[in-house]
Structure formats: C-alpha cells, structure tokens
Amino acid sequence: MKIKSSFKISATVISNEFIDEYMAAANGEYIKEYIYLMRHEGEEITVSMIADALNHTEADVTRALSYWKNAGVLKESVPLKQTESPAVSETACSGIGREEQKKPEAGGRRMVYPPEKISGLAGDEDFSQLLYIAQKYMNKVFTQRECEVFAYLYDGLHMSAELLEFVVEYCVQGGHSSIRYIETVAISWHEKGFRTVEDAKSYALTFTKDSFAVMKAFGLNDRKPGDMERDLIERWFRNYGFTRDLVVEACNRTLAATHTPSFQYADKILEGWKKSGVRSMEEVRKLDEQYAGRMKSGDNKAGKSGEYKQTQAPKGRRGQNQFQNFPQREIDYDALVLRQLTEQK
C-alpha cells in the first residue's frame, strides 16, 4: 500500500530523531506546539500567537516551551517573543500583587507563596506538567489561590508531581473538584506517610473495599458513603484498627437493634469494643457471655457507665438482619469494586 499526501504546496520538516526519541514520551499538546514552532521556524512569533493558533492558554504554551528546552529539543536562539504575561500568567498564578495576597487561614497549615516564587517554579518541568494536568482534570484555568496550594504541596511539603497528579485524579473521579477538598486529601496523605502513587493506590483500594463491606452490611448498595460516613468508616478501620468481620458484625448488630442503618449506633458499639480491648470475634463472644452472666446474676448495672453492653441479633438469627436474611458467605470485594467501576464507565 502506498500513501500519498494531497498537500503539495509547502512542507514542515520534522526530524526522524524527534519522532524516534522524543515524540512517544511527550504530552500530545506539547507535540502540537513543537510542530507549530517548526512551521514558523526563523519567524518572529509570540507566546500569545501560539496560544491563539492552537486554542491553548499562554500558560500551556510556556510549559510546552519549558519542556522542550529542558529536553534539549529547543534552543534559546528560537526567536520567540514573550508577551507581558509571566511564565504562568494565564493561570493567574502571577496576576495578583503583594497587597492582594490572601492571609493564611486561621489555624491553617498552608503557607502563602508570592507570585514571583510561583513564577520561578514555572521553570520546573515537573511542576509545570503538574499544573497542566491538574487544570485538565479539574477543567478550569487556575486562580492564584489554586496555584498557591499546588506550590505549597509540591515545594513546601515536597510531595512528588506524580503523587499530586494522582491526588487530583482520585478526588475528581470521586466527584470532588474543589481546591479545598484536594488540598485536604493531599495533606492527609502526606501525614499518613504516603510517598508514592503505589502507597496511595493501595490505601484507596483497601478503603473502597472496606466501604463496600459496610454499605453492603447496612443494605445501602445503591450509593457511596457520605463524608460523615466516610470519616466513621476510616475511624473504625484506621484509628481503631478493626478487621472487616468485626466492623460488619457491628453493622449487623446495629440493624438488629435499631432496624435501620445507623453509623452512629455502630460507632458506639465499636467504641465499646475498642475500650474493652476487643481484637477478634472470639473476644466479642466472650464479652457477650460475660455480659449475659452478669445480667443473669442480677447485676442491673451491667452495660452502664462505659461498661460493655451486649448488642446482638435476636436468638437464632445472629449475623443476619432484615437486609441479609440468608447464610453469611465470603464476599469477593475486589469483584464488587470492579463491577462498580465498570458500571460508572
């Protein structure tokens, strides 16, 4: 098969070395800007002209130029006029004067990065790529506030660009695209000691499987946990360190006692088990027996003043509830996660 081009007037030459060595690893938008530069090689053009021609922001163009210069593909001798906008001006990252900078929020941990420091970071290829990808995920042009947050996370907390890209992806896919939410998650992961994307992915997958177990136990299969519910689930598994079977048992006992899904009630059960040092189902059964023995002996104070209080399903139906009136069996939570992701797509 022979392929012929229908364009016979003029041509832009792209070297084989660029195609073989650089093209595959580069962002597609960066390649567009490189080809445009080669089309106008030797001409006097501006960042604004490139942005208009490719329907990019000036910040996009500046990041692409920085990428190709750092890769050794472009030289400083390229006759390219900068507009008045600084390196990341289109994102408004340098568009606010000192007198307009926001003060740190009360009790906040984020430092304020001045415009000139953010402009300096624009020469950092990894940071530039991070801003580019984050804006694409969040479908917006960044404000000064958003640039400050990413500058703090990247330069202040020394979180890698790859990890921060995953933070943005994780939050946006979960329906949260506000900068405050993304900043909170990023700082939380930093405090948990996450240093790589693998650390974060392992945590996210485990938490998703734990959430599935809780929501299934409560019969809430048609939705994800809300923010308050997520906080409680994380407390049960991360802070209390309970296994999945213990948390599910607390959910089952909650339904048996209240006949409705109640995260607060389950939390009280698990809090009591935590105070009693429970670490296994066998220890739960022992506490049940001790409680039943005290009640049988006439100890009316059993279960009061922070003591363990027995909360279980009616006799003959332990481990079942109105949503789960069938024998318990091993659940493939990996399959449930995969099914949900497939349905979302």
Buried (B, 14 or more C-beta within 10 A) or exposed (E): EEEEEEEEEEEEEBEEEBEEEBBEEBBEBBBBBBEBBBBBEEEEBBBBBBBEBBEBBBBBBBBBBBBBBBBEBBEEEBEBEBBEBBBBBBBBBBBBEEEEBEEEEEEEEBEBBBBEEBBBBBBBBBBBBBBBBBBBBBEEBBBBBBBBBBBBBBBBBEBBBBBBBBBBBBBBEBEBBEBEBBBEBBBEBBEEEBEEBEBBEEBBEBBBBBBBBBBBBBBBEEEBBEEEBBEBBBBBBBEBEBBBEBBBBBBBBBBBBEEEBBBEBBBBBBBBBBEBEBBEEEBBEEBBEBBEEBEEEEEEEBBEEEBBEBBBBEEEBBBBBEBBEEEEEEBEBEEBBEEBEEEEE
